[in-house]
Amino acid sequence: MCQRTVPAPFLTKTYQLVDDPCSDDVISWNESGTTFVVWKTAEFAKDLLPNYFKHNNFSSFVRQLNTYVSSFISVDYFACLFLSD
Protein backbone atom coordinates (compact mmCIF):
# COMPACT_ATOMS: atom_id res chain seq x y z
CA MET A 1 0.00 0.00 0.00
CA CYS A 2 1.37 3.41 -0.99
CA GLN A 3 1.47 5.94 1.81
CA ARG A 4 0.88 9.55 0.83
CA THR A 5 2.50 12.41 2.74
CA VAL A 6 0.60 15.58 3.49
CA PRO A 7 2.39 18.91 2.95
CA ALA A 8 3.17 20.99 6.02
CA PRO A 9 0.46 23.57 6.81
CA PHE A 10 2.95 26.39 6.18
CA LEU A 11 3.51 25.17 2.62
CA THR A 12 -0.20 24.72 1.95
CA LYS A 13 -1.01 28.21 3.23
CA THR A 14 1.86 29.75 1.27
CA TYR A 15 0.68 28.06 -1.92
CA GLN A 16 -2.87 29.34 -1.38
CA LEU A 17 -1.57 32.84 -0.70
CA VAL A 18 0.59 32.93 -3.84
CA ASP A 19 -2.02 31.24 -6.01
CA ASP A 20 -4.78 33.77 -5.24
CA PRO A 21 -5.13 35.98 -8.35
CA CYS A 22 -6.61 38.78 -6.23
CA SER A 23 -3.19 39.41 -4.69
CA ASP A 24 -1.09 39.31 -7.88
CA ASP A 25 -0.03 42.95 -7.49
CA VAL A 26 1.50 42.06 -4.10
CA ILE A 27 2.66 38.47 -4.62
CA SER A 28 2.52 36.32 -7.73
CA TRP A 29 3.97 33.38 -9.63
CA ASN A 30 6.48 33.94 -12.40
CA GLU A 31 5.43 33.09 -15.97
CA SER A 32 6.53 29.45 -15.70
CA GLY A 33 5.01 28.98 -12.24
CA THR A 34 8.29 27.80 -10.68
CA THR A 35 8.99 30.86 -8.55
CA PHE A 36 7.02 33.53 -6.80
CA VAL A 37 7.76 37.18 -6.20
CA VAL A 38 6.72 39.35 -3.27
CA TRP A 39 6.41 42.70 -5.04
CA LYS A 40 5.26 44.78 -2.08
CA THR A 41 6.67 43.49 1.20
CA ALA A 42 4.94 46.06 3.43
CA GLU A 43 1.50 45.31 1.97
CA PHE A 44 2.23 41.59 2.00
CA ALA A 45 3.08 41.69 5.71
CA LYS A 46 0.28 44.04 6.74
CA ASP A 47 -2.61 42.86 4.59
CA LEU A 48 -1.97 39.25 3.53
CA LEU A 49 0.13 37.44 6.14
CA PRO A 50 -2.42 37.85 8.97
CA ASN A 51 -5.08 36.20 6.76
CA TYR A 52 -3.04 33.00 6.59
CA PHE A 53 -0.72 33.06 9.62
CA LYS A 54 -0.83 34.22 13.24
CA HIS A 55 1.57 37.11 12.56
CA ASN A 56 2.36 39.93 10.15
CA ASN A 57 6.14 39.68 10.28
CA PHE A 58 7.78 39.37 6.86
CA SER A 59 11.12 38.29 8.35
CA SER A 60 9.43 35.43 10.20
CA PHE A 61 7.75 34.34 6.98
CA VAL A 62 11.10 34.32 5.14
CA ARG A 63 12.78 32.41 7.99
CA GLN A 64 10.04 29.78 7.92
CA LEU A 65 10.18 29.57 4.14
CA ASN A 66 13.93 29.00 4.27
CA THR A 67 13.38 25.85 6.32
CA TYR A 68 11.51 24.36 3.35
CA VAL A 69 13.05 26.01 0.30
CA SER A 70 16.67 25.54 -0.67
CA SER A 71 17.24 28.88 -2.45
CA PHE A 72 16.33 32.42 -1.47
CA ILE A 73 17.51 35.39 -3.49
CA SER A 74 16.69 38.94 -2.46
CA VAL A 75 16.23 40.89 -5.68
CA ASP A 76 15.86 44.20 -3.87
CA TYR A 77 14.13 45.56 -0.77
CA PHE A 78 10.66 45.60 -2.34
CA ALA A 79 10.74 42.48 -4.49
CA CYS A 80 11.90 39.13 -3.15
CA LEU A 81 12.27 36.13 -5.39
CA PHE A 82 11.87 32.63 -4.00
CA LEU A 83 13.09 29.70 -6.07
CA SER A 84 11.69 26.22 -5.79
CA ASP A 85 13.45 22.97 -6.67
Secondary structure, DSSP 8 states (H G I E B T S, - for coil): --------HHHHHHHHHHH-GGGTTTEEE-TTSSEEEES-HHHIIIIIHHHHSS---HHHHHHHHHHH-SEEEE-SSS-EEEE--
